[in-house]
Amino acid sequence: MSTTELEGRTALVTGGSRGIGRATCLALAGAGARVAINFASNQQAAVETLAQVESLGAEAMIVKADVSDPDAVSEMVKSVESTLGPVDLLVTSAGVASVEHHGEMEFEKWRRMLSINLDGTYLPVMAVKDGMLAREYGRIVCIASIAGLRARGSMITYSTSKAAVIAFARSCAASFGPNIRVNCVAPGLIDTDMGSSMGADAMRRLADEAFLKRIGQPEEIAESVLFLLSERSSFTTGQTYVADGGRVTMP
Ligand SMILES: NC(=O)c1ccc[n+]([C@@H]2O[C@H](COP(=O)([O-])OP(=O)(O)OC[C@H]3O[C@@H](n4cnc5c(N)ncnc54)[C@H](OP(=O)(O)O)[C@@H]3O)[C@@H](O)[C@H]2O)c1
């Protein structure tokens, strides 16, 4: 990635305060974009990401919003556009995960996870797409998961939410063309707060399942996101790019 490839572009990264979102903010800054860093509650992490992004010379801001709240998302996009300019690049990385046996599933927990992972993808995309369509330029990457591509008996809700994100992004790509591209990245297990919430034993087992025999780093996912945002992927839309060290291709 050249340091000027995304110069003049404004990017909004939901869940930019930590993990994959933070690594993506840094990669965007490194490519010359202006960066809006969304967070839900961890302001300290967002401020730390802001400092790291600004140290790369990028114009940036933090913006608090619960991505499952329509009014908050609408306010977030207004605030970003009035400070950094129209959103050209959107990355939806905000998300939550939990491991649960089917006997522990509850409708309220199901609704809450779908509202963050799925509504929280739908709302930012809907809030920026009309501007992108009017300006005839837009690049959107939604962070899904290999859990949306494979069965996950202990993550039924999460897996469902990510499969829906993949279907949503693919259909948006069909609907928003020809000037807007929409793709997903589907990571395997990544070394973030969410990844380590699986516990050390599960992390070792999942690392062992991968051809590469390790879990991934958030920076490796950020590289895939940057590729899909950049013109290096100019003929790619409606796709789900798997970055999982080889797990999804297992029988
Ligand atoms: N880590 C993995 O192994 C893995 C694998 C596959 C897919 N993914 C996906 O990758 C994405 C990022 O995961 P991660 O590992 O980077 O997670 P993480 O380290 O736990 O970070 C989660 C991020 O999402 C934000 N967030 C959570 N709920 C939100 C809400 N309601 N509104 C706005 N922001 C919210 C958090 O903000 P605060 O800092 O304010 O809490 C934080 O920035 C998620 O969509 C996840 O499902 C992760």
The ligand as an ORCA input file, in Angstrom:
! r2SCAN-3c Opt
* xyz 0 1
  N     -11.324    -11.561     16.775
  C     -11.744    -12.592     16.032
  O     -11.298    -13.742     16.212
  C     -12.761    -12.367     14.947
  C     -12.955    -13.400     14.030
  C     -13.884    -13.227     13.012
  C     -14.603    -12.053     12.926
  N     -14.396    -11.054     13.830
  C     -15.184     -9.847     13.684
  O     -14.326     -8.734     13.573
  C     -14.957     -7.573     14.107
  C     -14.024     -6.925     15.100
  O     -13.745     -7.849     16.135
  P     -12.506     -7.655     17.134
  O     -11.919     -8.985     17.352
  O     -11.682     -6.531     16.674
  O     -13.314     -7.271     18.457
  P     -12.885     -6.455     19.749
  O     -11.404     -6.382     19.880
  O     -13.702     -7.037     20.841
  O     -13.422     -4.974     19.417
  C     -14.795     -4.783     19.246
  C     -15.021     -3.383     18.716
  O     -16.419     -3.238     18.445
  C     -16.900     -2.110     19.146
  N     -18.305     -2.300     19.483
  C     -18.887     -3.345     20.142
  N     -20.215     -3.141     20.261
  C     -20.483     -1.953     19.658
  C     -21.643     -1.191     19.452
  N     -22.842     -1.606     19.881
  N     -21.546     -0.009     18.807
  C     -20.338      0.438     18.360
  N     -19.186     -0.244     18.522
  C     -19.267     -1.420     19.173
  C     -16.001     -1.971     20.362
  O     -16.080     -0.642     20.882
  P     -15.602     -0.299     22.398
  O     -14.102     -0.278     22.340
  O     -16.192      1.020     22.702
  O     -16.121     -1.398     23.269
  C     -14.656     -2.305     19.729
  O     -14.134     -1.215     19.019
  C     -16.271     -8.054     14.713
  O     -17.314     -7.797     13.810
  C     -16.053     -9.538     14.882
  O     -17.269    -10.260     14.869
  C     -13.483    -11.182     14.842
*
